[in-house]
Amino acid sequence: MRVTASIVLGILWLSIPLSADTLGFVEQKFSDLHFERGQWSRTPQAPCYTYTATADGAIVDVLRIGMGNFVPFKATKGLHVMVCGSVAAFDEGFETGLPGGAGMAQRRSSSH
């Protein structure tokens, strides 16, 4: 029973980065980000950058630290991603897709 409880606690701990917190955004630690070309604007806010979706359906692919596949996040126009170092804070409202989507290579153009 003790091992099962440890496993459950471990799974819950790993899922924390994916859950929305009370401030209205979701944080992701990443090793690589790729924003869909022509679908995002970038505003410097030293030492961070804010990316804003300029069209509905804008995609940002996220490679989380320790993971092997990019996960696509789809935004509606006006949603933001604030990038500071290796942490990206996503506004609530992004949709996630399956890791390593087939169209990812064509979407990748600009990266953090």
Beta strands, then each sheet from edge to edge (+ up, - down):
strand 1: 25-36
strand 2: 40-45
strand 3: 48-53
strand 4: 58-64
strand 5: 71-75
strand 6: 80-84
strand 7: 87-91
strand 8: 95-96
strand 9: 108-111
sheet 1: 2+ 3- 6+ 7- 1+ 4- 5+ 8-
sheet 2: 2+ 3- 6+ 7- 1+ 9-
end
